[in-house]
Amino acid sequence: MSGYIALLMFAAVCLTLMLGYPVAFTLAGTALAFAAGGIIAGVFDASFLSALPGRLFGTVNNATLIAVPLFILMGVILEKSRVAEELLASMARVFGRLRGGLGISVILVGTLLAASTGIVGATVVTMGLLSLPSMLQGGYKPSLAAGTICATGTLGQIIPPSIALVLLGDVLSSAYQQAQLSMNIFNPKTVSVGDLFIGALLPGLLLVALYMVYVLVVAWLKPEQAPPAEQEPVPASELLKGLVPPLLLIAVVLGSILVGAATPTEAAGVGAVGALLLALAKGQMDFSRLREVSRDTMEVTCMVFMILIGAALFSLVFRGFGGEELIHHFFEQLPGGVLGATLVVMLIIFLLGFILDFIEITFVVVPIVGPILLAMGLDPIWLGIMIAINLQTSFLTPPFGFALFYLRGVAPDSLATGAIYRGVIPFIIIQLSVLVALWMWPALATWLPAQLAR
């Protein structure tokens, strides 16, 4: 009976979030309310809550999670110092004279921005403000312009180095160890954030390539929808000045992780310092802007860790009510074994992506279903990449996709909401195709980490 109370608690959290209450306090408040009611009714053991201080200390003491505020700082500096704006202008000058060239520029710059911020809302809003007016004025079909920006903004879920992958890697590592202990493996292996970064590289680059192919095909078949820009050639030195520094920064951060020269946390520190030096060199950083950058970084970091605290309390109470055992039993009874269980989990995560951000799903849902699926024999890197692309697709899907709402908030009134919805459909098909390919060929996510581990 208490297991069903856990499911009722989960439903209560979703309902409360839909009413607009803050995520962190919704998770913690709902968990405490149900725990108090369960203690009074005699169906909840209060001793479960005694593990909370140890969990919170372990979270704050987790060196991997230090990468989160550092990557956030790096992304905010690149955004506030107008480095992204200059990079877009430089890319547009390189590709603008080609049909579909401006769209290609938006995809490339959005990919770099998504990798540096890892936050869907920040990327979509920034690219919407920077590139949407240019694309519309350049004669691009509104739906194509909107779809390109929304799809590119969601790449922050999968392109490393990504905050989403940092958080997901940390949670999956704990879930993997828990799964191995449940199988009486008392020297459990771990999966690092760096492994997840490496595993996401090929699927992420495949998505970027398919996005660009789609824009080029549209420009070739229907030139009026993605015309070339009318502009004069610019000197190579001017282009290099705008392109090389941010590209070099991203390459150093990601390359140091891939070759094993630095941990994600160390690389995040290098990236944050590098972004600050880059902004200073461009004369785009003073004390006032630094204070603004620090404040924005602190706000996002506090949000992430408050959600983590609320999620830790929620998962403890959920487990105390026997919710984990109930879900484990449910998965065991599903037809199709591990295949059926994985399909159900992916569908649930996709639907939850309509009402929850990746942080909530990572901290609340993955700790519940992750150990069960991994105990069934799934590869943790493959599962992490599948979840990331699944959420990326959910955030792009009408009518509830977060990316659509973010762009709608900054787009001019002349851009119809229906055009935004129509524009993302081809990109959703591309993402689903990559998801199916990853399902059919798991080596897309597991081959490169295995090669670099040798």
N, C-alpha and C positions, 0 to 999 in steps of 0.2 A: 504493500500500500504506500509506504513512504517513497518508493521509487517514482510513483506517479506524482507525488507532491513535488519532486525535483523537476519533473517536466512542466508542472503547473507554474513553478517558480520561473523557469525559462520563458514560458509564454508571457508571464507577467512582466518580465524585463523587456521583451519585444514590444508589448503593448505600451508600456510606460515610455519607451524611447520614441515610439511613433507619436506620442503626445507632446514631444519636444523637450523633455527633461534632459539635463546633462548626463552623459553616458557614465562617467565615473561614479557619480553619486547615485545614479539609478541602480547600477550593479551592486554597490555596497549596501545601499538602503534596502533594496528588495531582499538581498540575502539576509541582512540582519532581521528584517521583519519576519521572514519565514522561519529563521532560526529561533527567534523568540517565541513565535507561535508553536513551533515544533517542540521546544523545551517545555512549554506550558502543557501541551497535549501529551507529552511523554513519548514522542516519536522521533526525537532528535537528541543525540548525545552531545552535550555541550563541550566535551573534551576535544572534539574536532577543532574547535576554535583556538585551542591552545597552540596549534601548529602555526597560526597566523604570524606571530612575531618573527619566528625563524624564517618563514617564507619571505617576509618583507625585508628582513636583513639580508637574506641571500640575493634578493633582487637588487637592492641598493649597492651591494658589494660585488655585483656581477660586472667583471671588467668588459665583457662583450657589449653590454648596454651603454657603456660610456661612449661608444661610437655614435649613438643616437643623437645627443645634443651637438656633437662635433659635425656630423653630416648635415644636420639642420642648420648649424651656423654657416657651413660652407655654402649651402644653397641660398640662404637668405642674403649673404654677402654678394653672391653673383647676381641675385635679383635686384637688390637695392642699389648696387653700384653701376647698374645699366650695362654690365658686361654682356648679359643675354641679349639686350637690345642691339648692341654693337655687333654681336656675333650674327644675329639674324640679318642685319643690314649687309654684312660682309658676305654671308652665304647667298643672299638674294642677288648680289652683284656677280657672284660666280655662276649661278645657275639661271638667273632671271631671264636671260636672252633665249633660253630653251622653252619649248612648250611644256607646261607643267613644272617649270623650273622653280617658281616661287613655292609651289606645293612641296617640292623636294627639299627646298631650304627650310621650310617650316618643320618638316619631319625630322631632318637632321638636327636642327637647333633644339626642337622640342625633346628629342631623344637625349641630348646632352643635359638639358635642363631637368628632365625627368630623372635622369641618373643622379644628378647632384642634389635634388630636393627629395625625391622619393615620395612626394605628397601629391596626390592627384589634383586636389583643389588648387594648390599653388601653381602647378604647371599649367592647368587649363586656363585659369584666370590670367596668368602672365602672358601666355601665348595668345589668348583671346584679345587682350588689350594691345599687344604688340603687332600681331600679324593679321588679325581678322580685317581691320580697316584696309590694310595694304592689299589683301587678297580681293576684297570686294571692289576696291577702286581699280584694281588691275584687270577686272572683267571676269573673275572666277565665278562660276556658278555658286550661289549661296550655300546650297546643300553640300557641295563638294568642299568648300572652304570650311564649313562648320564641322563636317565629318572628319576632315583631316586634323583639325585642331583638337577635337574631343578624343579621337583615337590616339593621337600622339601624346596627349596629356596623361592617358592611362598607362603609358609605357613605364612610368615610375614604379609600377608594381613588379616589373620583371627585369628591367635593365639594371645591372649592377654598376656602381655600388648604390644600393637602394635601402632606405630605412625599412621599407616593408620586408625585405629579405633579411635584414639584421634581426628584426623582431621575430620573424617566422623561424629563422635558423635557431635562435635561442630556445624558442618554445619546442621546436621539433627535436632538438638535442635532448631536452628533458623527457619528452615523450618517448624517444627512442630508448633511452636508458630504462625508463619505467617498463616499456614493452619487453626488453631483454630480461629484466628482473622477474617479470611475470612468467617467463619461460625458463626460470631457474638458471639464467646465465649471470653469474655473480661477478664477472669482470667485464661489464658492458662496454661496448664501443660507443663513441660519440660521433656526432656529425657537426662540423663547425660551420660558422657563417661563411667562411672562405670557400668551403665545399659547395655551399648553396650558390654563392656568387659565380663560381666556375660553372656549375651545372646550368645556371640561368643564361649563360653567355650565348650559347648556340640558339636556343629557342628565342631569346630576345632579339638577336641579330636577324634571325629568320623572319620575325614579325616586322622589323624595320624594313627589310628588303622587300617583303610582300606589300607593305604599305606603298613603298616607292614605285614598285611595279604597277600597282593598281592606278596610281596617279598618272604615271607615264602612259599606260594603256588608254585611260580616259582622254588624256591630252592628244594622243595619236588618233583615236577614233572620232573624237568630238573636240576639235581644236578650239571651238568657241567657248567651251567650258573651262579651259585652263590655258589662256593665251600667253605668249611670251611677253615679258616686260620690255617696254621701249626705253632703253637707257644706253648711255655711252659706255664703252669699255673703261675700266679703271686700272691704274697701275698695279702690278703684282705686289709691289712693296706695301701698298695701302691695304690690299687684301690680306697679306700675311700678317700685318700688324694687328688686324682684327681677329684673324682666325687662329693663329698659332698659340698665343698664350692660354686661352681657355681650353683648347684641345690638348695642349701639353699638360695642363693641370689634371684633367680627367685621365689622361693616359698614365701619368705618374701614380695617381691614386689607385686606379684599377690594376695597372701593371705590377705595382709593388705587392698587391694581394695575390695576383695570379702566379707570380714567380716565387712566392713564399718569402719575399724579403721583409714583409711587414704583415702584422695582423690587421683585420679590418679596423680595430680601434686605433692602432698606430697610423694606418693610412688615412683615417678620418681626421686625425690631428694634423697630418701633413696637408691634407686638402683644405682644412679650415685656415691654416696659416698661409698657404699658397694663395687662396682666394683673397685674403686680407692684403697680402703684398701686391697682388694683381690690381686690386681696387686702389691701393695707395699709388701705384705706378701710373694709373690712369687719371689720378687726381679726383677720384670719385668717392673718397672716404675722408670725412672729417669727424670731429668729436660728436657733433649732432647726429650724423648718420650712423656712427658707431653705436651711439646710445639707442637709436631706433632698431638697429640690427640686434643688439643684445636683448632688448625688450621682446622683440618678436621671437627670438630663439628661446628665451626663457618661457614665454607663454606656451609655445608648441611643446617644449620639453616637459613642462609641468603637466600639460594635458596628457601626454603619453604616459607619464609615470603615475598620475592619479588614476588613469584607466587601468593600469597594471595593478595597482593596489586594490581597486574595486574588483577586478577580475580574479585576483588571488582569493579574496574573501568569498566571492561568488562560487568559485570552483570548490573551495573547502566545504561550503554548505551543501552544494550540489552533490558532492561525494558523500557527505554525511547523511543525506537522505536516501542514499543508495542509487542515485541516478546513473552513475557509471556502470554499475552491475546490470541495471535494467537495459541500458543501451548495448552493452556487451552481449547480453542474452538475445536482444533483438537482432543484432547483426549475425549472430550464430544461426538464427532461425531463418534468415533471408535466403531465398532461392538464389543459386548462382555463386554461393560462397564469397570469396574475397572480391570477385568481380561485381556481384550484386551489391555488396556492402560499399564498395568504392563509388559505384554509380549513385547510390542513395546519398552518400555523404557529399558528393560533388553537386548534386541537385539541391540539397539543403543549403550548402554554402552559397550557391548561385542565388537562391531566393533570398537568403539573409543579406546578401550584398545589396539588395534594394533598400534595406532599412538600417544596416550597420556598416560602419567604416571598417577598413582592413584591420585597424588596431583592435577593435572590439572582437572581431571574428578570430583574429590571431590569439588573443588572450583568453577568450571565453570558449569558443567552439573547438579550436584545434587541440587544447589540452584534454578535452573530453573524448574526441573521436580519434585523435592521433595515436595514442598507445594501443588502441584496439586494432586499428588498421595495420600498424607496424608489427604488431604481434602476429598478424596473419601472413607476414612475409613481404610486405611492400618495402621498396627501397625508400629511405627517408628523403633523399635528394629528389628523386622522381616525384614523390608525393608533394613535397614543398613547391616544386615548379608547377605541378598540376593545379594546386590550390591558388598560386599566384596568378596564373593565366586565367583560371576560372573566375576569380574575383575581378580581374581586369575586364573580362567580358561582361560580368554583371554590372560593373560601374558604367558601362557604355550602352546597356540595353534599355530601350524605351519601355514604358514611360517613366520608370523610376530611377534610371541610372544617375549616379551622383555627377558624373562628368557633364551630362546634359544640363543639369540645374546650374552648375558653375558657369558654363558658357552662356546660358540664358541670362544670368545675372549681369554679365558685362557686355553682351551683344546689343547692338542698336535695335530699336523697335521695328525697323524695316526688315530685320531678319526674322521670318516667321518661325515659330516653334516647330511646326510641321517640317520645315526645311532642315532643321537640326536633326529631327528624328529620321528623316529620309537619308540624310547624309551619312549617318553612322551605320546603316544597315550593311553596306558592303564590307566595312571594317569588322563588324561583328562576324560576318561569314568567314573572313580571313582568320580571325582569332579562333573561331570554332574549328576551322580546318587545322590550325596548328595544334590545338588541344587534341583533336582526333589523331593527328600524326604522332604526337607525344605518347598517346595511349597505345598506338600500334607499335611504335619504335621507341621504347624507353631509353635507348642508348643516346637519343638526342640530348637527354639531360644527364646521363650517367657516364657516358664514354669519356668526356674530357676530364672530369674529376679523377676517374680511374687512371687515365694516362699520366696526369700530373702528379699523382700520388706515388708513382713508381720511383 
